[in-house]
Amino acid sequence: MIRHLVLFKLNEGVSRDEPRVAEGDAAFRALGDTIPELTFWQCGWNITDRDIAYDYAIVSDVADADALQRYLTHPDHQAAAAKWREFATWVIADLES
């Protein structure tokens, strides 16, 4: 199993109340029901107010490296990520267990 973690930081001056940010959130929320490779899917806004915290996170599980690649190249994932490229930066980690 591979756990795929993504942490997003909104760009300077971007608010989570903006329509484009809400659209990006909705696009990611929908992925859990549309991409068969995902065996676990959770995403949402950070609830802490610490300076070092990121704003949004995705936690997902896939069976193996091939499933991760299919997820990453899935058109719905590509479309959702493209929305976030307009207003955020992110870091990822993929953990194998």
N, C-alpha and C positions, 0 to 999 in steps of 0.2 A: 504494500500500500504506500502511496505517496500523499502526504499532506501538503497542499499548496496554500501558502499564506501570502496575502498582499495587503500592504498598508499604504493608504493614500493620504496625501497632504494637499489641501486646497491651495491653489496659488494665491499669492498676495492680492488682497482686495476682493477675493471671491467668497461669497456667502452661500451657505448650504440652502438658503431660502430662494436662491435664483432658480428660475424654471429649468434652465439647462442642467443644473445640478440635480434637481428633482427627477428629470428625465434620465440622467445617468444612474441614479439610485434605482429607479424603476427597471431600467434595462438589466442591471445586475441582479436584482431580486428575481426577475423572470428566468434567469439562466438555470436555476435549480430544478425547474420543471421542464426545461427544453433540451438539455444536453444529457444524453443517456450515460455518458462516461462518469458523471458525477455520482458518487455513492454517498456523499455528504456535502451539504451546501449551507453556508451561513454567511450573511453579510449585513452590515449595518453601521450606524454612526457610533463613534466613540462617546462614552458617557462621562469621561473624566475631563478635568479642566487644567491639566498639567501642561507646562510649556513644551515639554519634549514629546508630548503625545501626538500621534497622527490622528486624522479626522475620521477616517472611514476604514473598514477592514473587511476582507474576505477570507474565510477559512473553508477549504474544500478538500475532499478526499477523492482520489481515483485509484484504480487497481494497480497500475504500473506506468512505466515511462511511455509506453505506446498510448495508453489512455490519456495521459497528460498531454501528449502532443496532439491527439485528436481534439481534446477540449480546447487547447490554445488556438488551434487553427479553425475551430468551428465558426461558421459565419456569424452566429448570434454573439459569440464571445468577442469576435473581432469588431463587430458593430458597437457593442457596449464599451469596449476598451477605447475605441475611437472617440466616443463621447467624452470620456474622462481625460483624454489627451488634451482637450481644449481648455481644461480648467484645473488640472491637478498633476502632481508628480507622484511616483510611487516606488516602493521597494518590494522585493519578493524574496521568499525562501521556499524551497521544496525539500521536505524532510521525508526520508524513506524509513519505513519500519517493517 
